[in-house]
Amino acid sequence: ITGNPELQIEEVDPSQFYGIEIKPWAREISELTLWIGFHQWWRQTHGYAQPPEPVLKDTGTLECRDAVLAWDETREDPTRSRPDPTPAVPSPVTGELVPDPKAKLKYMEHVNARPADWPKADFIVGNPPYMGRGRQRDAFGDGYVDALRETYSSVPDNADYVMYWWYRAAEEVASGRTTRAGLITTNTIRQKHNRAVVESAEKVGAHVVWAIADHPWVDDAGSAAVRVSMTVISSDARGATLVEVDDDAAVTGTHHVARLNTDLTAHADMARAASEPLLSNTGLSSQGFILVGSGFILDPEEAQRLSDADSAAAGIVKPYITGRDLTRRPRRQYVIDFGLMEHDEVREHAVLYDVVRDRVKPMRDSNNDRSTREKWWRFGRNREEFRPALDGLRRYGATVETSKHRFFVFLDRETTPSHTVVCIALDDFYHLGVLSSSVHGAWALSAGGRLGVGNDPRYQKAHCFDPFPFPVPSDVDRNRVAGVTKCLHEHRDNALARADAATMTGLYNVVGKLKNGESLTPKERDLHELTACGVLLDLHNELDGAVAACYGWPWPLDDGEILSRLVALHDERSAEEATGRIRWLRSEYQATRFAPESGDAQVSITIQAKRERKPTVRKKPPWPEGALEQIAAVKEAVSDSPGSTEEIARRFMGARRALVERHLETLEMLAEVRRASDGRFHASGRPGGG
């Protein structure tokens, strides 16, 4: 400051800031905020010198329009409209609101859709709108979403809306038009469907050089807390910084590294390893069922009444369990599960058929997915590929998809899990123990990430289970893990039975505090005394050491070291599998179904089970088109070796169980095959039971 009031120099002011805002009122607030900030800065640096006049003016640099998509006009295309799924009229049967079959959602075509222009800027900063893939069509309409995805073909269709801004900013940086870009996104940027945008940006020279991977964010007092990620993009890849903060946003650590992984971590490249599944784990995990219709669900009294009305309902009306039932106290719910039945088979169960037709079909009639709409008696996501994995098991492993604490339990084979439960088709305590250990917990937390609201860890089977390298232990180490896990499993069950107020979340809240040396609340002390949470902690510590011994590792190890070792082992297994050596977790189920094929040639695969053996895996024959050819193929399959209906159906590519069962019944009536007492079919005159 010279003290000469007549001297003026050109300084930075709001006219040098460019912006795009779709809402007119938000655009006005943004400009006003810029001018208020400018005048605060002016007072701090110029004292009482008069600022330029007028003190507020329209700069013309903040535009009111869509920031990612431009188009010439919109026009309705009636041929692409779809039924409106909004419940609007009462059902004549149930009285509840169902979609109006006459109501349609207009399809507005966006003519000449193209990327929206961005003004040239040295730096880009922003807090773009947060919206996941599932909400975009409801919020913007089908026409806008289709135009957006067609325009940005390089952005995955399942990416969050915020990633279109991130993609554009990275483009500007990679082209050299922009020096750096800093954006706030949801913390789902670290998940695979969004991470693909970060990976593609790296390939063209736009790198994340500074990040806070997990930051608390609250828009308004009393609103839900979400978690965000903050990233800075630069073309200069010489070093990067990762900042860690606590739940109060106070900085707890700053790490300067050569580069950041695309999942915004600085340790071993878990993002890459977690995106490369291992053949050894194939076909054993799945998310539970997505019903797409609450009409499938029954309370205990109705379940009993319907079961009494249909003597064959025992295998159709099943216990139903959600993630909430596992983390809290289980509710007694049941569900009508027609499995893989075709329409003619379902109609044979007239009472249950009518229940589903009355309660589910009206909602399904307006569903945009053809299969979900036409096969209304089946669950919306029926997990056809996973159901066979449960055949022959009396129980299976399960964990809650999104939960504060990661724990695994066994569920009875007849229990139907919701989509909030991740299922593992393994029924032994050894595998459950490895999954329950801190070793797998570190992998799962890093690979699965956290859910934005609540910041709870998320278990995504494709990243947490499918690529996870299990150890190959000695019999002694395997039995030790199994023994400790059995004790842990029984201790938890007994603890929950002793205290009506006890829940899995409550138990592990106490265990976590005991582990960290934190003080318990009076309520937690009462729970601790009733359920012996200290013993549960001891069992987990013992289990961790036993699992580490299976890997041949010292213990304890910090999470960074665990992940480095697991990534190295994962890469070693991948290299093994490329040569044909696959360490199947359930060889008797997996080997004949999921072994890699080489054209029509037979492939010899080394299988690691309790001992090494080399079976020859043959390619499955296709299911014939004609009925006569199908019957002949089934007869030949039974002649080769006996089997149940499910086993014979699985010998063909594309065979439906219901058709196979009908053909077997026909052959049985013709005395070409016979059914043994165990339900398996044998060629006539062939020894084998019955």
Stockholm file with secondary structure:
# STOCKHOLM 1.0

chainA/1-690         ITGNPELQIEEVDPSQFYGIEIKPWAREISELTLWIGFHQWWRQTHGYAQPPEPVLKDTGTLECRDAVLAWDETREDPTRSRPDPTPAVPSPVTGELVPDPKAKLKYMEHVNARPADWPKADFIVGNPPYMGRGRQRDAFGDGYVDALRETYSSVPDNADYVMYWWYRAAEEVASGRTTRAGLITTNTIRQKHNRAVVESAEKVGAHVVWAIADHPWVDDAGSAAVRVSMTVISSDARGATLVEVDDDAAVTGTHHVARLNTDLTAHADMARAASEPLLSNTGLSSQGFILVGSGFILDPEEAQRLSDADSAAAGIVKPYITGRDLTRRPRRQYVIDFGLMEHDEVREHAVLYDVVRDRVKPMRDSNNDRSTREKWWRFGRNREEFRPALDGLRRYGATVETSKHRFFVFLDRETTPSHTVVCIALDDFYHLGVLSSSVHGAWALSAGGRLGVGNDPRYQKAHCFDPFPFPVPSDVDRNRVAGVTKCLHEHRDNALARADAATMTGLYNVVGKLKNGESLTPKERDLHELTACGVLLDLHNELDGAVAACYGWPWPLDDGEILSRLVALHDERSAEEATGRIRWLRSEYQATRFAPESGDAQVSITIQAKRERKPTVRKKPPWPEGALEQIAAVKEAVSDSPGSTEEIARRFMGARRALVERHLETLEMLAEVRRASDGRFHASGRPGGG
#=GR chainA/1-690 SS CCSCTTCCCCCCCGGGCCEECSSHHHHHHHHHHHHHHHHHHHHHHHTTCCCCSSSSCCCSCEECSCSSEECSEEEECGGGCEECCSEEEECTTTCSEEECTTCEECCEEEETCEECCCCCCSEEEECCCCCCHHHHHHHHCHHHHHHHHHHTTTSCTTSCTHHHHHHHHHHHHHHTSCSEEEEEEEGGGGSHHHHHHHHHHHHTTCEEEEEEEEEEECSSTTSCCEEEEEEEEESCCSCEEEEEECTTCCEEEEEEESCCCTTSCCSSCHHHHHTSCCGGGTTSEEECBBCSCGGGEECHHHHHHHHHHCTTGGGTEEEEECHHHHHSCCCCEEEECCTTCCHHHHHTSHHHHHHHHHHTHHHHTTCSSHHHHHTTTSCSBCCTTTGGGGTTCSEEEEEESBCSSCCCEEEETTCEEBTTEEEECCCSHHHHHHHHSHHHHHHHHHHHCBCTTTTCBBCCHHHHTTTCCCCCCCHHHHHHHHHHHHHHHHHHHHHHHHCTTCCHHHHHHHHHHHHHTCCCCHHHHHHHHHHTHHHHHHHHHHHHHHHHHHHTCCSCCCHHHHHHHHHHHHHHHHHHHHTTEECCSSHHHHHHHHSCCBTTBCEECEEESSSEECCEECCCCBCCSSHHHHHHHHHHHHHHSCBCHHHHHTTSBTCCHHHHHHHHHHHHHTTSEEECTTSCEEETTCCSCC
#=GC SS_cons         CCSCTTCCCCCCCGGGCCEECSSHHHHHHHHHHHHHHHHHHHHHHHTTCCCCSSSSCCCSCEECSCSSEECSEEEECGGGCEECCSEEEECTTTCSEEECTTCEECCEEEETCEECCCCCCSEEEECCCCCCHHHHHHHHCHHHHHHHHHHTTTSCTTSCTHHHHHHHHHHHHHHTSCSEEEEEEEGGGGSHHHHHHHHHHHHTTCEEEEEEEEEEECSSTTSCCEEEEEEEEESCCSCEEEEEECTTCCEEEEEEESCCCTTSCCSSCHHHHHTSCCGGGTTSEEECBBCSCGGGEECHHHHHHHHHHCTTGGGTEEEEECHHHHHSCCCCEEEECCTTCCHHHHHTSHHHHHHHHHHTHHHHTTCSSHHHHHTTTSCSBCCTTTGGGGTTCSEEEEEESBCSSCCCEEEETTCEEBTTEEEECCCSHHHHHHHHSHHHHHHHHHHHCBCTTTTCBBCCHHHHTTTCCCCCCCHHHHHHHHHHHHHHHHHHHHHHHHCTTCCHHHHHHHHHHHHHTCCCCHHHHHHHHHHTHHHHHHHHHHHHHHHHHHHTCCSCCCHHHHHHHHHHHHHHHHHHHHTTEECCSSHHHHHHHHSCCBTTBCEECEEESSSEECCEECCCCBCCSSHHHHHHHHHHHHHHSCBCHHHHHTTSBTCCHHHHHHHHHHHHHTTSEEECTTSCEEETTCCSCC
//
